[in-house]
Amino acid sequence: MLLCRFLFASETVPQPMKWFVSCPRIRKGIPGLLILWIFHTSAFAQEKKDTTTLAYAFHEGSVRGNLRNALLLTNNAPGLTDYQADAIGGHLVYQTGSFKGFRLAVGTHFTFPLTTSGLSEPDPATGALNRYEATLFDVTKPQEKRNLALVSLLNLTWQWKDSRIILGRQWLNTPFINMQDNRMQPTAVEGFYSDIRLQKWKVEAAWLRGIAPRGTMHWYNVAGSMGLYPQGTNSDGSRGNYLANVKTSGIGLLGLHYEPDQHLHLQAWEQYADNLFNTVLVQGDYKVPLDKDARWLFSLQYIRQDIVQDGGHADPAKAYFSNGNRVNVIGARTGWENNRARALLNYTRITAGGRFSMPREWGTEPFFTFLSRERNEGAGGVHAASVTVKWEFPKQHLTVEGGYGRYYMPDVKQYTLNKYGMPSYNHTKIGVDYVCGGKLQPLRLSALYIYKGDKGDTYNNPKYVINKVNVSHFAFVVNYPFSTK
């Protein structure tokens, strides 16, 4: 620590770097990172001929990371608060080389706010808080400007052939629990995960007991992670009240994949959230070759949800999943693609037997009609249709995406089917990605524009409008990924 204090005592050191080392969470982790660094550098003294030693595994370790700047702007309807925020930060990961198939990884995320506007202040007309920009930092403490750091990775991986088992803190991408990595740090999970590959089959299994949701800087048990984002309403219209009230021992995941050839992919998933709910997903994707470059695409999806025990709490006012909720979701997709372009027509139907429920802290939903910056989680009786297109221009290092969707929601006052009071809406998305070449490679510039228009009755109540409809949202993100290997 004396070395760190000496190195960062100079007035010439940039303020963000001084903050990085002065942050208590980062500072407490420095001794451990220094130990790993000592192991890594001392391994150079080992004879490189002996590749079976632990020291050689540290010598073969690598450092990777990403530096990111994210600027978000939200322009609400006249009379409602507009927002903006700019953050700089990133992540840093160290992973050892393989030692008898085992690898150790440790990583941290950190964020430094550059500019913000009123993220901790309620909108005067509605009392609503900011929705998008606050997730660049810590939604549980929107006024916090320091200590925005998190040890997001700390795991041991055992790999053999194409299979692996990971134990500890990690990033996970499944249909319902995923990184949703479009802010400053992705959602991370803690527990056990396995990925077993057997010829045409792949089996994924996991048991999770901790989650660090995107837009937070803390680790929570599974129950504690629920309700950090807005809780909406209960089925009777009362305010959701499951934060710190539900009980669960964890989440079990099982995924089966079958790919007999390059054209067909069948998958089935079960997510068991103890004492909360059980979700089953079945999906098939089929590609029909047209010529050497082009393909027709066809996909079908079915999702079923049922309550487990009391849905989190014996008191329905404090439970997460309502008793009697019987949710069925049907999705269909068709389209065309070649090596540079893709066009898709998508449809989702959530039946009126209940509200599709999945904590937003855990990840984004897997619906074919999903478009950035809005979800249909918390709703039932929904019809949704969208068109998405994507063009890639390799010579120009450019990718352009577009999407348009119509979402027919239940009435905002039909609480049994509309948890968040979201009116029917149309959704437009335009995204552009550019990867720099030459001396700036692999610097990546991304821009996103979203507009959501009102297509349902809001009863002239601005609480059904702010951050939901008649709103424009813009994001500009700069990423610089790097690796020592």
SVG drawing of the C-alpha trace seen along z (x, -y; Angstrom):
<svg xmlns="http://www.w3.org/2000/svg" viewBox="-58 -22 73 59">
<polyline fill="none" stroke="black" stroke-width="0.4" points="0.0,0.0 3.0,-2.4 4.0,-1.8 0.5,-2.6 0.4,-5.8 3.7,-6.9 2.8,-6.2 -0.5,-8.1 0.8,-11.0 1.9,-13.1 -0.4,-16.0 0.2,-15.0 -1.8,-11.8 -5.3,-12.1 -8.2,-12.6 -10.0,-9.4 -6.9,-7.3 -6.6,-8.9 -10.2,-8.1 -9.6,-4.5 -7.0,-3.8 -8.7,-5.9 -11.9,-3.9 -12.1,-1.7 -13.4,1.3 -10.6,1.1 -8.0,0.3 -9.0,3.4 -8.6,5.6 -5.1,4.2 -3.1,6.6 -4.7,9.6 -4.1,8.3 -0.5,7.6 -0.1,11.2 -1.3,12.4 1.0,10.0 4.0,11.3 3.2,14.9 2.8,13.9 6.2,12.0 8.1,14.5 7.1,17.2 9.5,15.7 12.3,17.2 11.0,20.7 12.4,22.8 10.0,22.6 10.6,26.3 8.6,27.4 5.1,26.6 3.4,28.6 4.1,26.4 1.8,23.9 4.3,21.2 4.2,21.8 0.4,21.5 0.7,18.0 3.4,17.1 1.0,18.0 -1.8,15.9 -3.3,13.1 -4.9,9.7 -7.9,8.5 -10.3,5.7 -12.3,2.9 -12.4,-0.9 -15.8,-2.4 -17.4,-5.8 -21.2,-5.9 -23.3,-9.0 -27.1,-8.6 -29.8,-11.2 -33.6,-10.9 -36.0,-13.4 -39.5,-13.0 -42.8,-14.5 -43.2,-18.3 -43.7,-19.1 -41.8,-16.0 -38.1,-15.9 -35.4,-15.2 -32.2,-13.4 -28.6,-13.0 -25.5,-11.3 -22.0,-10.5 -19.8,-7.9 -16.3,-6.5 -15.0,-3.3 -14.5,0.3 -13.3,3.7 -10.1,5.5 -9.7,9.3 -6.7,11.5 -6.8,15.2 -4.1,17.8 -3.0,20.3 -4.1,23.9 -2.8,26.1 -4.1,29.6 -7.2,28.2 -7.8,25.6 -7.8,21.8 -8.3,19.0 -9.9,15.7 -10.4,12.4 -11.9,9.2 -13.3,5.9 -15.6,3.3 -15.3,-0.4 -17.2,-3.6 -16.4,-7.2 -19.3,-9.7 -18.4,-12.7 -21.8,-14.5 -25.3,-13.7 -28.6,-15.6 -31.1,-15.0 -30.8,-11.2 -31.7,-11.2 -34.6,-13.7 -38.2,-12.7 -40.0,-14.2 -42.1,-17.1 -45.2,-16.1 -45.3,-12.4 -42.8,-11.6 -41.1,-9.1 -37.4,-8.5 -35.0,-8.3 -35.1,-5.0 -32.2,-4.6 -29.3,-6.9 -29.2,-5.8 -28.2,-2.3 -24.8,-3.7 -24.0,-3.9 -25.8,-2.4 -29.6,-2.5 -29.7,-1.9 -27.7,-5.0 -28.2,-7.4 -26.5,-10.2 -23.3,-8.2 -20.2,-9.6 -17.5,-7.5 -17.0,-3.8 -18.5,-2.8 -16.5,0.4 -17.2,4.1 -15.3,7.4 -17.4,9.0 -15.3,12.0 -13.7,14.5 -13.9,18.1 -12.2,21.4 -12.7,23.2 -12.0,26.8 -12.0,27.5 -11.6,30.8 -11.9,31.1 -14.9,28.8 -16.6,29.0 -16.1,27.0 -17.3,26.4 -17.1,22.9 -17.4,22.3 -17.6,18.7 -18.5,15.3 -18.9,15.3 -20.8,13.9 -23.6,16.1 -25.8,15.9 -29.0,17.9 -32.5,17.1 -33.6,15.6 -30.4,14.8 -27.9,13.0 -25.3,10.1 -27.6,7.5 -24.3,5.7 -25.3,2.3 -24.4,0.0 -21.2,-0.2 -21.1,3.2 -23.0,6.4 -25.1,8.5 -22.8,11.1 -23.8,14.2 -22.3,16.4 -22.6,20.1 -22.0,23.3 -22.2,23.6 -21.4,26.5 -21.3,26.7 -21.0,30.3 -20.7,31.1 -21.3,34.6 -21.2,34.7 -24.5,33.2 -25.7,32.4 -24.8,29.7 -26.0,29.7 -25.9,26.6 -26.7,26.8 -26.3,24.2 -27.2,23.4 -27.0,19.7 -27.0,18.2 -25.9,14.7 -26.4,11.9 -24.8,8.5 -27.4,6.8 -26.5,4.4 -26.7,0.9 -25.6,1.8 -22.3,2.0 -23.1,4.8 -23.5,8.5 -26.9,9.8 -28.3,13.2 -31.0,14.2 -33.9,12.9 -32.1,9.6 -31.5,8.9 -35.3,8.7 -37.0,5.3 -33.9,3.1 -35.5,2.0 -39.1,0.6 -41.6,3.2 -44.7,2.1 -48.0,3.1 -49.6,6.2 -52.5,7.8 -55.0,5.9 -53.4,2.5 -51.5,2.0 -47.8,1.2 -45.4,4.1 -43.7,4.9 -41.5,7.9 -38.1,6.1 -36.5,7.7 -39.7,9.7 -39.4,12.8 -37.5,15.9 -35.6,18.3 -32.6,20.5 -31.5,19.9 -32.0,20.6 -31.5,23.8 -31.0,23.9 -31.0,26.7 -30.6,26.3 -30.5,29.0 -29.3,28.3 -29.4,30.6 -27.8,29.6 -27.8,32.6 -26.4,30.3 -25.7,26.7 -29.3,26.0 -31.3,27.1 -31.0,26.1 -33.4,27.4 -33.2,26.3 -35.2,26.7 -34.7,24.8 -36.0,25.1 -35.4,22.3 -36.5,23.3 -36.5,20.3 -37.0,21.9 -40.2,20.8 -40.9,18.4 -41.8,19.8 -40.8,22.3 -40.2,21.4 -39.9,23.8 -38.8,22.7 -38.8,24.8 -37.4,23.3 -36.5,24.6 -34.5,22.7 -34.2,23.9 -32.3,22.5 -33.1,23.4 -30.2,22.9 -31.0,20.9 -27.5,20.8 -24.0,20.7 -24.6,17.4 -28.3,17.0 -30.8,18.8 -34.4,18.6 -34.9,18.6 -37.8,20.1 -38.1,20.2 -40.8,21.2 -40.8,20.6 -43.0,21.7 -42.7,20.5 -44.7,21.7 -44.6,20.3 -46.1,21.6 -45.9,20.6 -43.7,22.6 -45.0,22.8 -46.2,19.4 -44.5,17.3 -42.0,15.9 -44.2,15.0 -47.3,16.3 -48.8,12.8 -49.8,12.1 -49.1,8.4 -45.4,9.3 -45.1,12.2 -43.3,11.9 -45.3,14.4 -49.1,14.4 -51.1,17.5 -53.3,18.5 -50.9,16.9 -50.8,19.3 -48.6,17.8 -48.1,19.1 -46.0,17.4 -45.9,18.2 -43.3,16.8 -42.7,17.1 -40.1,15.7 -39.3,15.9 -36.7,14.1 -33.8,14.1 -30.1,13.6 -26.9,13.8 -23.3,13.2 -23.8,9.4 -27.5,8.7 -30.5,10.1 -34.2,9.2 -36.6,10.7 -40.4,10.6 -41.2,11.4 -44.3,12.1 -45.0,12.7 -48.2,13.6 -48.5,13.6 -51.8,15.1 -54.2,13.5 -53.9,16.2 -51.4,14.0 -48.4,11.8 -45.1,13.0 -42.7,12.4 -38.9,12.4 -36.9,10.1 -35.5,7.4 -32.4,7.4 -31.5,10.9 -31.4,10.2 -33.4,9.4 -36.3,11.5 -35.8,13.9 -38.8,12.8 -38.3,12.6 -40.0,9.1 -37.6,7.7 -36.1,4.3 -33.6,2.3 -34.9,0.1 -38.2,1.7 -39.6,5.1 -42.9,6.9 -42.0,8.5 -44.8,7.9 -47.5,8.1 -50.1,10.6 -52.7,10.4 -50.0,9.0 -49.8,9.1 -46.5,7.9 -45.0,7.8 -41.8,6.3 -39.5,6.1 -35.7,6.0 -33.0,5.5 -29.2,5.6 -26.6,4.6 -22.8,5.2 -20.3,3.3 -17.0,5.0 -14.8,2.7 -16.2,-0.3 -16.0,1.5 -19.7,0.5 -22.8,2.3 -26.3,0.7 -29.4,2.1 -33.0,1.0 -36.2,2.2 -39.8,1.2 -42.5,2.9 -46.1,2.5 -47.0,3.7 -50.6,4.1 -50.8,4.0 -53.7,4.5 -55.2,1.3 -52.8,-0.5 -55.4,-0.1 -55.8,3.6 -53.4,4.5 -53.8,8.2 -52.2,8.1 -50.1,4.8 -47.6,4.7 -45.9,1.4 -48.8,-0.5 -47.3,-0.4 -49.7,-1.6 -49.8,-0.2 -46.9,-1.7 -44.9,-1.6 -41.1,-1.3 -38.4,-2.4 -34.8,-1.5 -31.8,-2.6 -28.3,-1.4 -24.9,-2.1 -21.5,-0.4 -18.2,-1.4 -14.9,0.3 -11.9,-1.9 -9.0,-0.7 -5.3,-1.7 -3.7,-3.0 -7.0,-3.3 -7.9,0.4 -9.9,1.9 -11.7,-1.2 -15.4,-0.8 -18.0,-3.5 -21.7,-2.7 -24.8,-5.0 -28.4,-4.0 -31.6,-6.0 -34.9,-4.9 -38.4,-6.4 -41.5,-5.0 -44.8,-6.5 -48.2,-6.3 -50.8,-4.0 -52.9,-3.4 -55.1,-5.3 -53.0,-7.0 -56.0,-8.8 -54.2,-12.1 -52.0,-10.9 -48.3,-11.6 -47.2,-8.7 -48.2,-6.4 -46.1,-8.5 -42.8,-9.4 -39.9,-7.2 -42.5,-4.9 -44.1,-6.6 -43.7,-9.8 -40.0,-9.5 -36.8,-9.7 -33.6,-8.1 -30.1,-8.4 -26.9,-6.5 -23.4,-7.0 -20.8,-4.4 -17.1,-4.2 -15.4,-0.9 -11.7,0.0 -11.1,3.7 -7.6,4.9 -5.7,8.1 -2.1,9.1 -2.6,12.2"/>
</svg>
